[in-house]
Amino acid sequence: MKYRILGKTGLKISEVGMGTWQLAGQPWGWDPPDEKESLRALYRFVELGGNFIDTAWVYGRTTAYKKLGLHSSEELIGEFLKESKLRDNVIIATKIPPKNRKWPAWKGIPISKVFPDRYIERYVDSSLRNLKADTIDLMQFHVWQDDFAKEEGWKKTIEKITKSGKVKFWGISINDYQPSNCIKTLDTGLIQTIQLIFNIFHQKPIKKLFPYAKKQNIGLIVRVPLDEGGLTGRLTLNSKFKDPMRSIYFRKDRLIKVVERVKKLEKLLNGEAKTIPELALRFVLSFSEISSVIPGTRKVKYVEANTSVSDGRNLSRELINGLKKHSWERNFYVDHDPSMKASRYVEV
């Protein structure tokens, strides 16, 4: 496993991290998990040199799952840390959910409705309990609007929490496909990392965010590198999905387009990458601005496949330039919330 520095935090993290949205399932996103397999995946990840685990308070946290006796993602990671005694060997990042439960953050809604001061403190304490930890290495806001930067309350609150020792560093998981909707906030100097969508299809962050992050030493954490499964190379025109999230994300008209585009990518496979997932992960890691990529998984075989890409071998400049032609800017998430209004979801 190769390691990179997470921006100005100075933390040395595995360049392939572990995303855990699926780890504990999600009724509106993923089917119920096999918690024993999820724990084995965590153990295998660390065994292979992985030390960066990203989670969120909301992952797997539902009444339905509680009735089944299942843990949330944070709780399952907490059990892993307690059982393995590996807390000092891993770096944990989690996220505070928006109070109004709107993903992404809607433009025009003030931060007082999304992240009130006492609410921030309460959820930090909740995550600490779930993780069975004394401190959180990186706490991220799960949604964001750059207009929040002009408000003062959250700034004083996170400074207070940092001084208490409960959180070491702060980050933002920015809205889907809005890679510049954080620049004003980064100018405050209070945020050390940005979690963003970046993959072969969505290359927009290269234009503005990457140069800014490099100049200001901001740690960049990449989510959705495989486009929710679109870049796994396993989808066909006959693919069916049990979970609601992907059933909408890859509804028939969209699935056709994804399969067509992946077939074109397959023509680029050569000695630099033998599979579509390898191509997708190597593409992300070929950018020095990236600190870590966090493909989501809860199975040992995928942990092994993902971490195997961390061997220090980047794609050639020729191939990266060729992949620029496959950029495909679109948003398959918008339809998930029928109340979403275009005026409130603004591409930046």
Residue pairs with C-beta under 8 A, 6 or more apart in sequence:
1 14
1 15
1 16
1 48
1 49
1 50
1 307
1 310
2 14
2 15
2 310
2 311
2 312
3 12
3 13
3 14
3 15
3 51
4 12
4 13
4 15
4 290
4 291
4 292
5 11
5 12
5 13
5 219
5 291
6 12
6 13
6 91
6 138
6 192
6 193
6 219
6 221
6 291
6 292
7 192
7 193
7 213
7 217
7 218
7 219
7 220
7 291
8 192
8 216
8 217
8 218
8 219
9 138
9 168
9 169
9 192
9 193
9 219
11 91
11 137
11 138
11 169
11 219
13 51
13 52
13 91
13 291
13 292
14 49
14 50
14 51
14 52
14 292
14 307
14 310
15 285
15 290
15 291
15 292
15 293
15 310
16 50
16 281
16 285
16 292
16 293
16 294
16 295
16 306
16 307
16 309
16 310
17 50
17 52
17 53
17 54
17 221
17 292
17 293
17 294
18 41
18 42
18 45
18 50
18 52
18 53
18 54
18 294
18 295
18 296
18 297
18 303
19 54
19 223
19 294
19 295
19 296
19 297
20 53
20 54
20 55
20 56
20 59
20 73
20 76
20 77
20 296
20 298
21 29
21 30
21 56
21 59
21 73
21 296
22 29
22 30
22 33
22 296
22 297
22 298
23 33
23 38
23 41
23 42
23 55
23 59
23 60
23 73
23 76
23 77
23 296
23 298
24 33
24 35
24 38
24 59
24 60
24 65
24 70
24 71
24 72
24 73
24 75
24 76
25 31
25 32
25 33
25 60
25 65
25 70
26 59
26 60
26 62
26 243
26 245
27 62
27 64
27 65
27 244
28 244
28 245
29 243
29 244
29 245
30 243
30 245
31 242
31 243
32 65
32 68
32 70
33 60
33 70
33 298
34 298
35 70
35 71
35 76
37 298
37 299
37 300
38 76
38 298
39 76
39 79
39 80
39 83
40 300
41 297
41 298
41 299
41 300
41 302
41 303
42 53
42 76
42 77
42 80
42 84
43 80
43 84
44 300
44 303
44 304
45 53
45 303
45 307
46 84
46 86
46 89
46 90
48 303
48 304
48 307
49 307
49 310
50 303
50 307
51 89
51 90
51 91
52 90
52 91
52 93
52 292
52 294
53 77
53 90
53 91
53 92
53 93
54 93
54 94
54 195
54 221
54 223
54 294
55 73
55 74
55 77
55 92
55 93
55 94
55 95
56 73
56 74
56 94
56 95
56 97
56 140
56 142
56 173
57 72
57 74
57 94
57 95
57 96
57 97
57 123
57 126
57 127
57 130
57 142
58 95
58 97
58 142
59 72
59 73
59 74
60 70
60 71
60 72
60 73
60 75
60 76
61 72
61 73
61 74
65 71
65 72
71 79
72 130
74 94
74 127
74 130
74 131
75 130
77 92
77 130
77 131
78 130
78 131
78 132
78 133
79 132
80 86
81 87
81 90
81 92
81 131
81 132
81 133
82 132
87 133
91 137
91 138
92 131
92 133
92 136
92 137
92 138
93 136
93 137
93 138
93 139
93 140
93 171
93 193
93 195
93 221
94 127
94 131
94 136
94 138
94 139
94 140
95 139
95 140
95 141
95 142
95 173
96 115
96 119
96 120
96 123
96 124
96 127
96 139
96 140
96 141
96 142
97 123
97 142
98 105
98 114
98 115
98 142
98 143
99 113
99 114
99 115
99 116
99 119
100 109
100 113
100 114
102 109
102 114
102 143
102 337
103 142
103 143
103 337
104 143
104 175
104 176
104 178
104 345
105 114
105 143
105 144
105 145
105 148
105 175
106 145
106 344
106 345
107 145
107 147
107 343
107 344
107 345
107 346
108 344
109 145
109 344
110 151
111 145
111 147
111 148
111 151
111 153
111 154
112 151
112 153
114 143
114 148
115 141
115 148
115 154
116 153
117 153
117 154
117 156
117 157
120 154
120 157
120 158
120 161
121 157
121 160
121 161
124 136
124 139
124 161
124 166
124 167
125 166
127 136
127 139
128 134
128 135
128 136
128 166
134 165
135 165
135 166
135 167
135 168
136 166
136 167
136 168
137 168
137 169
138 167
138 168
138 169
138 170
138 171
138 192
138 193
139 161
139 167
139 169
139 170
139 171
140 170
140 171
140 172
140 173
140 193
140 195
141 170
141 171
141 172
141 173
142 173
143 173
143 175
144 172
144 173
144 174
144 175
144 181
144 182
144 185
145 175
145 181
146 181
146 182
146 183
146 184
146 185
146 348
148 154
148 185
149 184
149 185
149 187
149 188
150 184
155 188
155 190
158 167
158 170
158 190
159 190
161 167
162 168
162 169
162 170
169 192
169 193
170 190
170 191
170 192
170 193
171 191
171 192
171 193
171 194
171 195
171 219
171 221
172 182
172 185
172 191
172 193
172 194
172 195
173 195
173 196
173 223
174 181
174 182
174 194
174 195
174 196
175 181
176 197
176 331
176 333
177 197
177 202
177 204
177 329
177 331
177 347
178 346
178 347
178 348
179 196
179 197
179 198
179 204
179 205
179 208
179 209
179 348
180 208
180 209
180 348
181 348
182 191
182 194
182 209
183 208
183 209
183 212
185 191
186 194
186 212
186 216
186 218
191 218
192 218
192 219
193 218
193 219
193 220
193 221
193 291
194 209
194 213
194 218
194 219
194 220
194 221
195 220
195 221
195 222
195 223
195 294
196 205
196 209
196 220
196 221
196 222
196 223
197 205
197 222
197 223
197 224
198 205
198 220
198 222
198 224
198 225
198 284
198 290
199 222
199 224
199 225
199 226
199 227
199 231
199 280
199 283
199 284
200 227
200 231
200 265
200 279
200 280
200 283
200 323
200 326
200 327
201 227
201 230
201 231
201 261
201 326
201 327
201 328
201 329
201 330
202 224
202 227
202 327
202 328
202 329
203 324
203 327
204 327
204 329
206 287
209 220
210 220
210 287
210 289
212 218
213 219
213 220
213 289
214 288
214 289
219 291
220 289
220 290
220 291
221 290
221 291
221 292
221 293
221 294
222 284
222 290
222 292
222 293
222 294
223 294
223 296
225 231
225 280
225 281
225 284
225 293
225 294
225 295
226 232
226 277
226 280
226 281
226 295
227 258
227 280
228 245
228 246
228 249
228 250
228 332
229 235
229 246
229 250
230 250
230 258
230 262
231 262
231 265
231 276
231 277
231 279
231 280
232 276
232 277
233 262
233 266
233 275
233 276
233 277
235 250
235 255
235 258
235 259
235 262
236 259
237 255
237 256
237 259
239 250
239 255
241 247
241 250
245 336
248 332
248 335
248 336
249 332
249 333
249 336
250 258
250 332
254 332
261 326
261 328
262 276
264 326
265 276
265 279
265 323
265 326
266 276
268 279
268 319
268 322
268 323
269 275
269 276
269 279
272 279
272 282
272 313
272 315
272 316
272 319
273 279
273 282
273 315
277 305
277 306
278 309
279 315
281 293
281 295
281 306
281 309
282 309
282 313
282 314
282 315
283 315
283 320
283 323
284 290
284 293
285 293
285 309
285 310
285 314
286 314
286 315
286 320
295 302
295 306
297 303
297 306
315 323
331 347
334 340
334 345
